[in-house]
Amino acid sequence: MKYTFENGKVVIVSDKEVEKLMSSLKISKKDAIDLWLSDNGYEINEEQQELDEIASKVHINKDIDTKKSTKERKKPEIKVSSEKKQIFQYLKENLSTFCEENNGELTILNENKLFSLKIGEKIFKLDLIETRNKKNP
């Protein structure tokens, strides 16, 4: 169905949509057409237009920007027990002595955690891991 505005503009209105509005809302055909035109942006709602003008003066947009903030995360703090530090120091001293005797090279890849030994052409890695106790046995 064609609907003609007072200014001469012609819009094709879906008959099915108008009938659906009439039956679901129990309104007249004219009201259903007006509702369809306003829902699809053909008729200007004066109240909405006034609110848009007020919002534009206050710099409020219709759409809200939902970007996440770029807040920097704190790096996790790694707690190392005193026993692990002692064991690591003991291994470091003994492995360095072993490497000197065997013409090897000791590298600490991660403090209090990871060693790398190079003896001849072979490379060995030693990882010191402290396991946690189970909370619920």
N, C-alpha and C positions, 0 to 999 in steps of 0.2 A: 504494500500500500504506500502511496506517495503522500507526504505531508508537506504543505507549502507554508513557509513563514510569511509574516507581513512584509518583510523586505524582498520577497520574491525567491528566496533560497528554497530549493526543493530537496527533501530528504526521504529516502526509502526506509520505511519503518517495517520491521518484520511482523507479519500478521500472527505468526505462532507465538512470538514473545508477548504481543499485546493481549492475545487470548489467554496466555498463561498468567499474565498479571491480573487480568479481569477475573479469572476463576480463583486464583489463589488469594487475592486481596479483596475480592468481592467489591470491585469498583467499576465505575462506568468506563465506556470505551474512550471517551475524551480524557478522563483522568489517567487511564492506563497509557495512552499515547504521550501525555505530558510527562508522566513518570519515566517512560522509556527514553524520551528526549533528554530529560535532565540527567538520567543515569549514564547516558552515552555522551554527555558533554555538548549537546546541541543547544540546550537552553541554558542561559546564564543565571545562576542563582545570585541574586543581588546581595543577600546577606553574606554568602561565601566570598563574593568579590570584595566587599568591604573589609572582611577579615583578612583576605590576602593582601590588600593595600596596607593595612595596619601592620601586618607581619613583615612586609617588605621594608617599611620604615624602621623597624626594630632589628632588621637583618636576621629574621627567622625564615628559614626555607621550609617548604612543604615537606621535603624529604629529609630524614634524619641520617646523618653520616654514622654508620655503625662500625667504622674501622677500629681495630684493636689498638690500644695504646702501645707505644714502643718503649716500654719501661724495661730498663736493664735488670736482668736477674742476677742475684748474688750467686757467686760460685759456691758450691757445697764445701763445707769445712770438713776436712778429713781428720779424724781423731785417731792418733796412733798411741797404742798402749806402751807403757814403759818397758814391759817384757819384750815386745816386738822390737823396740829400739835397741835393747841390749842384745838380742839375738842377731839382729842385722849388723850391729857393730862387731860382734864376735865373728860372724861369717865373713865380713869384709876384711878383717885382719887376717884370718886364716886363709881365705881365698887369695888375697894379695901375696901372701907368703908362698902359697902353692904355685901361683903364676910365675913368681920370680924364679923358683926352682926349676920350672919346666919351660922357661922361655915363652911364657904366655902373656896375655894382656887381660886385665880386669877392667870392665866398664860398668859404672852404675847407671842404669837406664832410668830408674825411678827411685828416688830417695825413700828408704825404709820399705822397699818392695821388690825391685827387680835388678838382678845382676846379669851381665853378659861376660862370658869367658871365651877367649880365643886362644886355643892351644894348637899351634901348627896351622893346619888348614881347617880344623874343626871349630865350630862355634857352639857353645852351650849357653842356655839361659836358665837362670834359677829365679823362681818367683816365690817370695815369702808371703804366705796368706794366713791370716788369723781368722778362724771361723767363730761365729757367734753361737752362743748357747740358745737352745730352743726355749721359747717363752712358755709354751703350753706342752708339757710332756705327754 
